[in-house]
Amino acid sequence: MKKFSLLLLAAIMGGVITLGGYLFLSEKKQSIRIEHITETPVHGASYSVLKNGENTPLQFTDVSKKVMDAVVHIKSTQIQSEPNSRSVPSPFREFFNDDLFKDFFGPYSRIQPQNPEQRGPQSRIASGSGVIINADGYIVTNNHVIEGADDIEINLHDNRVYKAKVIGTDPTTDLALLQIKEKNLVHIPFTNSDEIEVGEWVLAVGNPFNLNSTVTAGIVSAKSRNINILRNRSAIESFIQTDAAINPGNSGGALVDLKGGLVGINTAIASPTGAYSGYGFAIPSNIVSKVVEDLLKYGFVQRGYLGILIRNIDGNFAKEKDLKVTEGVYVDSLPENSAASDVGIQKGDVILKVNGSKTKSTSELMEIIARHRPGDKLNLEVDRFGKNKIFNITLRNEKGDTGLNKKENEQILTRLGIELKELDKDKLSKLEISNGLRVDKIHSGLIKHQTNMKEGFIITRVDGKKIKSVEEFKTYVDNKEGGIMLSGFYENYPGNYYYAFGLD
């Protein structure tokens, strides 16, 4: 009876390991025999039903093999020289030390002179991820991954290494387009991110903590999330939220569906610690596709505007304003001569749909508008005191025109990657100069990638000609071909400096 009890106890306690072997017990001696399963594992035992009714195996090995070769490791290096040694561009600052929602560029290392007294350039190296979207070497990543970098190195899944050229960037969506000199590359096709639904399986592929080619699985846990992470007045945030584990270094990597289609570009995490805590956010592929197309065709993103100020609606706000709906986008105000006001949209209207797509929140509306250009015509359905009205509206550019933006004006500065500020008379007098433009900010662009100019540089001459205003500078550069020479100085450093770069 005692022997039977021991065997029964073993059966009960060993139930969780019965697939791995059998456990034998006796009164006098304990012996253990381990058996191993040698059969091929079962694939596709579980299935997921797609929206078209098609059954697809719920296993991730095939899709992982398909997409891993198309996700790259990006190493960004910034050479920081003396004139700007105290200033650190945004992608190289300390991370995870301000808000709950953080951008997650990835771990970086500093290479500094061994002797603290030794002067000279210092390097800052950081890592992220990117996605090959074209066989000819075009790669999408986050703008914050490569912003401020002097050198960008791409490591493919098979360990090939290339230098990357920046084709264009868009800080408003935190996207950047790179290219390497290679052909016939494995790439990931875009899928329609509008069709992805909450609860669908997705895989996140990237290089967290410099761990190359990492794949994690999860589901889409929400759509159209605005987490106020992008520091840009025209920022577009309508993220796909997922619980697939992503960490610092995943930034710029791929979020794919079970077919291996690109659903989004992983961009941010919600974390109190700086590491994965359950939620990640990706830029929808439909926005990515439009940004890439604009960067390739125009060199910058064509942004269309409705010309309204908007806000979200909740139950309390609907009661306060005596609204008949509790979902939609509330028109808070309209500037004069805006596209919306010209067609009859009024303050207090609630935008319900755009081109038939529901707009339950401001982020959903902004995402739809972000996929269009100036001159595009949209159909808006609004609620006005309980009555539905339809308006046909033509999007405009920042100037209020319906034509596409051109490279001149602010776009030439975007192409150069700088922000300029005119010096007032008092500052000019203090510096003992008659004219000058200060370079306040340097972003990814021609100047960043072709010179070692630093923020704070004061431009006094362009090709030997005195330039007195920002408009004069933009007009001159926009009409110039070939190369340009900028001359000037730094306020706190002796001597004159000269920077030459090409416009082609």
N, C-alpha and C positions, 0 to 999 in steps of 0.2 A: 504493500500500500504506500509506503514511504517513497519507493522508487517511482511509482506511478505519479505521485504528487510532484516530484521534482521534474519529471518529464512534462507534466501539464504546465508547471510554472515556466519552464523553458519555452514552451510553445506560446504562452501568453506574452512573456517579456521579449521573446525573439521575433515577434511577428513582423517588426519593421525591417528586419534584415533577412527575411526568408529568400529573397531573390539573390542574395550573395552567398548563401551556404547554409549548412545545417549545424545545429549545436547539440552535442551529446553529453549527458551528465550521468554519473553513477555515484553510488554511495562512497566508494573508496578512492576513486581517481577521476579527475576531470580531464577530458580530452576534447579537442576542438578540431574540426575538419572544415576547411574553407573550400568552397567550390566557386569557380568563376564561369560566368556566362560567356561563351565564345561565339554565339550566333551574331549575325549582322543586326544592328539595332533597327527597330521598326521606324520607317519614315512615313510621315503623312497619316498617322493614326487619327489625328484630329483635323477637322476641316473648318474653314471659315467661309461663309457664304457671301459673295460679293453682291453689290446692288443689282447687277444684271441676272442674278440667280446662279452664277457660276460658282462651283465649289473649288476652293484653292487650299492645298495642304497648309496646315498651320504649323510650319516649321521654317526655320530661318536660314538653313545652310545654303540653299541655292541662291537666294536673293543676296546673302552676304558675299558669296563668291562673285556674284555679278557686279556688285557696286564697290567692293573694297579697292579694286585697281583704279577706280576713278576718284578716290578721295586722297588728297595729298597733304603732306606736312609742310607748313610754311614757316620759315625762319626769317624774321625781320631784324635788321641791324641798323642802329642809328649811331652815326659818328658825331659825337658832341665835342666841339672845339671850345677854346677859351672864351671867345666873346659872349657865348650864351651858356656858359657852364652852369648857371644857376636856374636855367629854365628847362623844364622837362615837358615835352609834348605829351598830350593826353594818353596815347597808347602805352607810354613807358612810365606812367605814374604808378604809385602803389595802388593795389587793387583791394577791393572788399573792405574799405575802411570808411565808407560814408553812409550809403543808404541800404535798405533791405534788399532792393533790387540792384544788382551790380552787373556791369558788362564783364565778360570773363575772357580776357585776352589770353591768359595762360601764364605759366611760370616764366620768369626771365632771369638772366644773370647779368651782373655788371662786371666789366673788365676795366679796372682802374690801374693807374700807375702804382708800381710797388712802393715807390718812395713818395710819400704825401707831398713832398716839396717839388717833385718832378712835374713839370708842366707839359702839356701836350693833349692830343685828342683822347677821348674816352669812348668806349663802345658800350652800347646797351643792346642786348640781344633778347628777343622774345619769340615765342612760338605760337602757332595757331593752325588752323586747318583750311582747306579749300576744296572745291569740287570741279573736276574737269567736265565741262558741258559741251565740248566740241572736239572732234578728232584732231583739229589743227592746233590744239594747245591752249584754248581759252579756258580760264579758270575763274570761278566766282568765289569770293570770300567776303568777310566783313571789312568795311572801311577801317574800323578801329584796329584791325589786325595789321594793316600795312601803313597806317597814317604816320607820317613823320619818318619813315624808314629811308635810309640811304641805300640799302642793299636788301634785295628780297631773293631768298633762295628757296627753291621748290624741290622737295624730295618725294619721288613717286613711290608707290607701294613696292616696286621691284628694286628700290634703292638707287635708281638713276637720279642724278642731281642736275638742276638747271637754274640759271638766273632768269628772273621774271621781269617783264616790262609792264608798267602800269598803263592800261588802255584808258581807264577813266574811273572816277569815284563819284559816289553820291552820298554825302553825309546825312541827307534827310531820311534815307532809308537804311543807312549804315551798310551800304554795299560797295564793292569794288570789283573791277574786272581786270584780270591780269592775262598775260600770254607768255608762253615759253616757246622756244624754237624747236618744235618737234611735230611729227605727223603721225597719223594712224593710231591715236591714243584711245584707250577705252574711256568712254564717257557715259554720263547719266542723262537720260532724256527727261524733259520736264513733263509733269502731269498736271492736270487741272486741279489746283488747290481748292477751288470752290466746291468740288465734289467730295472732298474728304470730309468725313463725318466724325463727330465725337463718338468715341468708343472703338474706332478702327485701329488696327495694329499698325505700328510704324517702327522703323529702326533708325537709330542715331549712329552715324559713322564719323569718326574723327580721331584726334590725337590728344586725349586728355593727359595732362601731366607729362607730356613728351612720350607717352606710351603709344607708339605708332599703330595705326589700323585697328582701332577698338570699335567693336559693334555692341550696342545695347538695344534692348527691345522694350516697348511699352505701348501705350495707346494714346490717341489724341484725347486729351482731357478737357479742352475748351478751345474755342476759336475767337478771333477778333479781340484779343487781349491788348489793352493799352496799359503799360506799366511805367510810363513817363521816364524812360531811361535815356532817350536820345536828347542831347543838349543842342537842339536846333529849333529855331522858331517855326520852321516849315516841316518839322519831323512828321513822318508817317509811321504810326505804330498800330498794327493790327495783327499781332502775333498768333501763331498756332501754338497752343500750350500742350506739352506732352509730359508724361511721367517716365519716358525713356531716360535712363541715367546719363546726364551730360555734366561735364566738369570743366574747369579752366583748361584751355587748349582745344576743346571741342568747337570753339568759336570759329565760324566760317565753314563748318562741316555740313554733311548732308543729313537731312531727314527724309527717309524714303518709305514708300508703301511696300506691300508684299509682292508687287509686280516689279519692284526695282525702279520705280519712277520717282523723280525728285519732287517731294512735297514742299520742302522748305529748306532754308539755310539757318542752321542753329546759331543763335546770337546772344542769348542771355539766360541766366538762371535766377531763380528766387531763392535766396539763401541768407540766413543770419550768420553763417560761418565762412562763406566763400567757397564751400564745396557743395556737392549735390545734396539737396534736402527734399527732393520729391517733384520739383517742377522745373521745366526748361521751356524756352520760347524760341520759335523759329519764324523767320520772315517767309510768308507764303510764296510759293513758286510763281504764282501769277504776277505778283509785284516784281519778283526777281527777273522774270522773263521780259517785262516791259522796260525795266531799268537797263538790262543788258542790250536790248534792241536800240534804245536811245543812245547809249554810250557808243555803240558801234556805228550808228548812223549819223549822229549829230556831235558826238564828243562830250555831251552833257545831257542831263535828263530834262525833257520837256514836261513841265508841270502845268496842268490845267487848274483853274480856280472857278468856284461858283460865285465867290464874292459875298460870303455870309459868315457871321460868327454864330457858332452852334454850341449846344450843350446837351447832355443826356437827360432823360426823363425817368423819374421814379414815381411811386405812388404818392408821396407827399408833395412833390413838385406839381404833379398833375392836378392834385386837389387845390393847391395854392393858386394855380393859373386857370382853374376851372376847365381843364382839358378833358376831352372825351376819350382820349386814348392814354395808355400807360406805357406804350412802347413806341419808339421812334426817335427822331432827332429834332430838337426844338430850335427854331430860328430865333436867336436872341437879338440880333441886330443886323442891319444891312448898310454897308457904306454907300455913299452916293455913286450913281452910275455903275453899279455892280451888275454882273450878268444876271443874277437872281432878281434884283429889284426891277431891272428893265423888262422882264417878262411877267411881272406881277406878283412875285412871291413877297409875302409880308412878314413883318415881325409877329411872332406868335404862331406861325404855321408850324406844323409838325411833318417832317419829311418821312414818309412811310416806305417808299420804294424808289429805286433808281433803275431804270431799264428792266423793271419787273423783279429785281432782286430786293428783298426786304432789308431795311436799314434800321435795326433795332437799337443801335448805339452809334456814337460819333465815330468810333474806330472803324465800324463797318462802312459807314458813309465815306470816310477818308480813304479807306482801301480801294473802294470802287472808283473814286475820283482820281486816285493816284495811278490808276491803270489807263488813264486817258490823257490826251494832249490838248493844248489850246486849239480851238476850232472844231473839236468833236462835239456832236450834238447828243444830248441826253434827254430822256423822258423821266420827269419827276412826278410822283404821286404824293400829294400832301393832304393832311387833314386840317381843315379850317373850321373850328367851332362845330365839329361833328359832321361836316360835309367834305367829301373827297373831291379834290380838284387835280387836274392834270396840266403840267407845264412842260413845254419843250424849250430847252435852254442850250445855248452854245457856250462852251467853256472859254475862258479868256486867260491870257498870260498875266504876269505880275504887273504889267503896265496898263492892263485893262483892254488890250487888243485881242482879237481872235486869231491873229497870225501866230505862227510858230516863232519861238525865240531864236535870235541869231547870236552868233558868238561874240559880237561886240558888247559894249557896256559891261555889266557885271560878269558876263560869261568869260570874257578874256582874262579877268582876274582869277576866276575859277580854274581856267585852263593853266594859268601860271601857278596857281596854288598859293596865292598870297592875299592878305588884306592890308590895304593902305590907309593911312591917315594923314591928312594935311596938317602941317604945323602952323600954329597961329603966330601973329606978329611978335608977341612976347617971347615965344620959344625960339623963333628965328633970330631975334636980337640977342638972346642969351647964348645961342650957338654961334653967333657972328656969321650967319649965312643969309643970303637973300631969298633962297628957295630951298625946299626939301620936302620929301614925302617919307614918312616912317613906315617900315614894314612891321605891322603890329602882330600878324599871325602868319605862319607858314604851314600850309597843308600839302597833301600829295599833289604834285603838279610838275610842270617843266622845271621850275626853279629848284625845287627840292631834289629832283632826280638828276639834275645836271650841274648843280653848283653846291657849295657848302655854306651858302648864305644863312645867317641866323636872324632870329627875330630881334628887332631893335635897330636893324640897319637903316640908315637914312640915305635915301636916294637923292642925289643932287643933279645928276646928269644922266641922260639916256642917249647912247651913241654920241656923247660929247655935247648934246643939246640940253640946255636948262629946261626943266619941267616944273611948272608951278602949281599944278592942280592934278587931282586924280583923274578927272575927265580928260585932261590933256594927255596924261600918261596912257590911258586906255585907248584913246583915238590914235595916238602914235603907234603903239604896239600892234593894234588891230590892223593897221594899214601897212605894217612892215613885213617883209619876207626875209627868209634866211636867218641870220643871227642878230643878237642884240647884246650890247655891252652896257651894264649898269655900273656907275661909279658913285662913291659916297664914303661914308664913315660910320663908326659906332661912337655913340656919345661918350662913353667912358673908357675908350681905348684909343691909343695914339695911331696916327697914320691913316692913309686912305686905302680903300679896298675896291677891287674891281671884280665883277662877276659877269661872265659871258655865257650865253645859252642859245640854243637853236629853237626855232619855232616850228620846224617841220616834224 
